[in-house]
Amino acid sequence: MLYDMLKAMKYRVKPTKKQAHLLQEQLEECRCLYNHFLEDRKRGWEERQESLSYYGQKATLPHLKAYCPALSNVHSQVLQDVAMRIDLAFKAYFRRCKAGETPGYPRFRGYGRYDSMTFPQYGNGCQLVDGVLKLSKVGALRVVQHRPLEGTPKTCTIRRSATGKWDVTIACEVEGQPRPSTGEAVGIDVGLLSFSTLSTGENTACPKFLRTDEKDLKRTQRQLAAAAKGTPERRKRRTIVARVHERIRHRRTNFAHQESRRLINRFDLIAVEDLSVNRMVHNHCLAKSIQDASWSQFAAFLSYKAAWASRVFVAVNPAYTSQDCSGCGHRQKKTLAERVHQCACCGLTLDRDHNAALNILTLGQQSLGLVPRSPGL
């Protein structure tokens, strides 16, 4: 069965100097409004024990425009979206409090710390036509439109990157595009030596993008640290550091996209480990390598592309997948240094990651009821 899905179409925007200045001013007005709404909520609770709502704060916008005429330079629905962001921030805060997590109270945004604005209704204040993005109170901006819009556009978000570049993301409602069935299933074990090992025995080398560019990153960070705070030179060097990070991020994202697409095209059932990466990075010896591998991003790409192509994606409990024998289910402890699985019961000998991938596939099939559950797994 096909469901309507949201697909993000991202394009690079090429504003003129005047248009970039207008966009910067609008972001600054949104930042000040965000801080005002946050202060109102904070003061309302501390002084009157009153919890302000999204609709209550949105209703104050006409009065705020009369008090601060500069807000009229921003589209009305963009200002309403600022109130929505505050409301979502507080809902997430209370959800974390209720769940017993570290809550993290919403924080005020400093200068330059508000980087995006959203038009909640495409066509009302924003429209992309023939490579030109028409924005309310800004004008017609040139867009590098490398592919046409698909489906029905819903929202439009303008974002400024840390390197000063501008992007527009248009969320479109589209129908899924199921791919022909292949009848194949795979379990995937991710790691640091090999980025992914499949239950078929294939593996993909870990690209280590951060390690590759670490020399450039260290050099630019040393130059940034040597510059005096508050000077134009420091701002320039901060942008250079951001550009190196951006390059690493783009390469890592591109790699995850290509690997996930290759697997989605080939397999009907994909089983992966449900890893808690936030806990794993507490190991300071492996934290940098784990974050560089970006397993969570890879799993997220697999998940949404599987839904898009009508594939089955399942995340299984990773406990003991490296210690259990995929042949007989016997469990024996291994250190991270042991890279070969040798079962003392059935004599099965194969690569440690390959054995784990086979166990992950079995667990995935068992969770879906495709194979009976084994006492050993």
C-alpha positions in Angstrom: 0.0 0.0 0.0 1.3 3.4 -0.9 1.3 6.3 1.5 1.9 10.0 0.9 5.4 11.0 2.0 7.3 14.2 2.4 10.4 14.6 0.3 12.9 17.4 0.9 14.1 19.1 -2.3 17.2 21.1 -1.5 18.7 23.7 -3.8 21.6 26.2 -3.6 20.5 29.9 -3.6 22.6 32.6 -5.1 21.4 36.0 -3.7 22.9 39.3 -4.6 24.6 41.4 -2.0 21.5 43.4 -1.4 19.3 40.3 -1.2 21.8 38.6 1.2 21.7 41.7 3.4 17.9 41.6 3.5 17.9 37.9 4.4 20.4 38.6 7.2 18.2 41.3 8.5 15.1 39.0 8.5 17.0 36.3 10.3 18.1 38.9 12.9 14.4 40.0 13.4 13.4 36.4 13.8 16.1 35.8 16.4 15.0 38.8 18.5 11.4 37.6 18.3 12.5 34.1 19.4 14.3 35.6 22.4 11.2 37.8 23.2 8.9 34.8 23.1 11.3 32.8 25.3 11.5 35.6 27.8 7.7 35.9 27.9 7.3 32.3 28.7 10.1 32.3 31.3 8.8 35.5 33.1 5.1 34.3 32.8 5.9 31.2 34.8 8.2 32.8 37.3 6.0 35.8 38.1 2.4 34.5 37.5 2.8 30.7 37.4 1.2 31.0 33.9 2.1 28.7 31.0 1.8 30.6 27.7 0.6 28.7 24.6 1.5 29.0 20.9 -1.8 30.6 20.0 -1.5 33.1 22.9 1.9 34.2 21.7 0.9 34.3 18.1 -2.0 36.6 18.9 0.5 39.2 20.3 2.2 39.6 16.9 0.1 42.6 15.7 0.9 44.5 18.9 4.6 43.7 18.6 4.6 45.0 15.0 3.1 48.3 16.2 5.8 48.5 18.9 8.7 47.3 16.6 8.0 48.3 13.0 11.1 46.3 11.8 9.0 43.1 12.3 6.9 44.2 9.3 9.9 43.5 7.1 9.4 39.8 7.7 6.5 37.8 6.2 3.7 37.3 8.8 3.7 33.5 8.5 7.5 33.4 9.1 6.9 35.2 12.4 4.2 32.7 13.3 6.7 29.9 12.6 9.0 31.5 15.2 6.3 31.1 17.8 5.8 27.5 16.7 9.5 26.8 17.2 9.4 28.1 20.7 6.3 25.9 21.4 8.0 22.8 20.0 11.1 23.6 22.1 9.1 23.7 25.3 7.1 20.6 24.4 10.4 18.7 23.9 11.7 20.1 27.2 8.7 18.9 29.2 8.8 15.5 27.4 12.4 15.0 28.5 11.5 16.0 32.0 8.7 13.5 32.1 10.9 10.8 30.7 13.6 11.4 33.3 16.2 12.5 30.8 18.5 15.5 31.0 15.9 18.2 30.2 17.9 21.1 28.7 15.9 24.3 29.2 15.4 26.3 25.9 18.2 28.8 25.5 18.3 32.3 24.2 19.9 32.8 20.7 23.0 35.0 20.5 23.8 37.2 17.5 24.3 35.0 14.4 22.8 31.9 16.1 19.5 31.9 14.2 20.2 30.4 10.8 16.8 29.6 9.2 13.3 30.8 8.6 10.3 28.8 7.3 7.3 29.7 5.2 4.7 27.2 6.5 2.6 27.4 3.3 4.3 27.2 0.0 3.0 29.8 -2.4 2.2 32.2 0.4 5.3 34.4 0.4 7.5 32.0 -1.4 7.5 30.3 -4.8 10.0 28.6 -7.1 9.5 29.2 -10.8 12.0 28.4 -13.6 15.1 28.5 -11.4 14.0 31.7 -9.6 12.8 31.8 -6.0 10.4 34.6 -5.3 10.5 35.6 -1.6 8.2 38.1 0.1 10.0 41.3 1.0 13.3 40.1 -0.6 12.7 39.7 -4.3 13.6 37.1 -6.9 16.6 35.0 -6.0 18.6 32.9 -8.5 18.5 29.2 -7.6 20.7 26.3 -8.9 17.7 24.1 -9.7 19.4 20.8 -10.6 16.2 18.8 -10.5 12.5 19.8 -10.8 10.1 19.8 -7.9 8.1 16.6 -7.4 4.6 16.2 -6.0 2.9 19.0 -4.1 5.1 21.6 -2.4 4.1 22.2 1.3 6.7 24.2 3.1 9.8 26.3 2.2 12.8 26.8 4.5 15.7 29.3 3.8 18.9 28.4 5.6 22.2 30.1 6.0 25.2 27.8 6.5 28.2 28.5 8.7 30.2 29.3 5.6 27.8 32.0 4.6 26.1 30.0 1.8 22.3 30.0 1.4 20.1 27.0 0.7 16.4 26.5 0.2 14.6 23.3 1.2 11.1 22.7 -0.1 9.2 19.8 1.4 7.0 18.1 -1.2 4.2 15.6 -0.6 4.8 12.7 -3.0 3.8 9.1 -3.5 6.2 6.2 -2.8 7.9 4.5 -5.7 8.0 0.7 -5.0 10.9 -1.1 -6.6 10.6 -4.6 -8.1 11.0 -7.4 -5.7 14.3 -9.2 -5.6 13.5 -11.9 -3.0 16.8 -11.3 -1.2 17.4 -10.4 2.5 20.5 -9.1 4.2 21.8 -8.4 7.7 24.3 -5.5 8.2 26.9 -5.3 10.8 28.6 -1.8 11.0 32.1 -1.4 12.4 35.2 0.7 12.3 37.6 -1.5 10.4 34.9 -2.2 7.8 32.1 0.4 7.5 29.6 -2.4 6.8 29.7 -6.2 6.6 26.8 -8.0 4.9 25.5 -11.4 5.7 26.5 -12.3 2.2 30.1 -12.0 3.2 30.7 -8.7 1.4 32.2 -5.7 3.2 32.8 -2.0 2.5 35.9 -0.3 3.7 35.4 2.6 6.2 36.2 5.8 4.3 37.3 7.8 7.5 36.6 11.3 6.0 37.5 13.1 9.2 40.8 11.2 9.6 41.7 12.1 5.9 41.1 15.8 6.4 42.3 16.0 10.0 45.6 17.6 9.1 43.8 20.5 7.3 41.4 20.8 10.2 44.1 21.0 12.8 46.0 23.6 10.8 43.0 25.9 10.3 42.0 25.5 14.0 45.5 26.5 15.1 45.2 29.6 12.9 41.8 30.4 14.4 43.1 30.1 18.0 46.0 32.4 17.2 43.7 35.2 16.0 42.5 37.8 18.6 38.8 37.5 19.6 36.5 40.0 18.1 38.7 40.9 15.1 37.8 40.6 11.4 40.7 38.1 11.0 39.2 35.8 13.6 35.8 35.9 11.8 37.5 35.1 8.5 39.4 32.1 10.0 36.3 30.8 11.7 34.7 30.6 8.2 37.7 28.7 6.9 37.3 26.1 9.8 33.6 25.8 9.0 34.4 25.2 5.3 36.6 22.2 6.2 33.9 20.8 8.5 31.4 21.4 5.7 33.5 19.5 3.2 33.9 16.5 5.5 30.1 16.5 6.2 29.2 16.6 2.6 31.5 13.7 1.7 30.2 11.6 4.6 26.5 12.3 3.7 27.2 11.5 0.0 28.8 8.2 1.0 25.9 7.3 3.2 23.4 8.1 0.4 25.2 6.0 -2.1 25.7 3.0 0.2 22.0 3.0 1.4 20.7 3.4 -2.2 22.9 0.4 -3.4 21.4 -1.8 -0.6 17.8 -0.7 -1.1 18.0 -1.5 -4.8 19.3 -5.0 -4.1 17.5 -6.4 -1.1 13.8 -6.7 -0.1 14.6 -7.2 3.7 17.3 -5.2 5.5 18.1 -5.9 9.1 20.5 -3.6 11.1 21.6 -3.2 14.7 19.6 -0.8 16.8 22.8 0.9 18.2 22.8 3.5 21.0 25.6 5.7 19.5 25.3 8.3 22.2 26.4 5.8 24.8 29.1 4.3 22.7 30.9 7.6 22.2 31.5 7.6 26.0 34.5 5.4 25.1 37.0 8.2 24.5 39.4 5.9 22.7 36.8 5.2 20.0 34.6 8.3 20.1 36.1 10.2 17.2 36.1 7.1 14.9 32.5 6.2 15.9 31.3 9.7 15.1 33.2 9.8 11.9 31.6 6.6 10.7 28.1 8.1 11.2 26.2 4.9 11.7 23.0 6.7 12.8 22.9 8.7 9.6 23.4 5.6 7.5 20.5 3.8 9.4 18.2 6.8 9.0 18.9 6.9 5.2 18.2 3.1 5.0 14.9 3.5 6.9 13.3 6.3 4.9 14.5 4.9 1.5 13.1 1.5 2.5 9.7 3.1 3.2 10.0 5.0 -0.1 10.8 1.8 -2.1 8.3 -0.5 -0.2 11.2 -2.5 1.3 11.2 -4.0 4.8 13.6 -2.3 7.3 14.0 -3.7 10.8 16.4 -2.7 13.6 17.2 -5.5 16.1 18.7 -5.6 19.5 22.5 -5.8 19.0 23.2 -7.7 22.3 25.4 -10.8 21.8 25.3 -10.7 18.0 29.1 -10.8 17.9 29.4 -13.6 20.6 26.7 -16.0 19.4 27.6 -18.6 16.8 25.4 -18.1 13.6 25.7 -21.9 13.0 24.6 -23.5 16.3 23.8 -20.5 18.6 26.6 -21.3 21.1 27.7 -18.1 23.0 31.3 -17.5 23.8 32.9 -14.2 24.9 35.3 -12.4 22.6 37.5 -9.3 23.0 37.5 -6.6 20.4 40.9 -7.8 19.3 39.5 -11.2 18.3 38.5 -10.7 14.6 37.8 -14.4 13.7 34.9 -16.4 15.1 35.8 -20.0 16.0 33.0 -21.9 17.5 34.0 -24.5 20.1 30.8 -26.5 19.6 30.2 -26.8 15.8 33.7 -25.8 14.6 32.4 -22.9 12.5 35.2 -20.5 11.5 34.5 -17.2 9.8 35.1 -13.5 10.1 33.7 -12.0 13.3 31.7 -9.3 11.5 30.3 -11.8 9.0 29.1 -14.0 11.9 27.4 -10.9 13.5 25.7 -10.0 10.2 24.3 -13.5 9.9 22.9 -13.3 13.5 21.4 -9.8 12.7 19.6 -11.2 9.7 18.3 -14.1 11.7 17.0 -11.8 14.4 15.4 -9.6 11.9 13.6 -12.5 10.2 12.5 -13.8 13.6 11.1 -10.4 14.6 9.0 -10.5 11.5 7.9 -14.1 12.0 9.6 -15.3 8.8 11.6 -18.0 10.6 11.0 -19.7 14.0 12.8 -18.4 17.0 15.9 -20.4 18.0 16.6 -21.0 21.7 20.2 -19.9 21.2 19.4 -16.4 19.8 
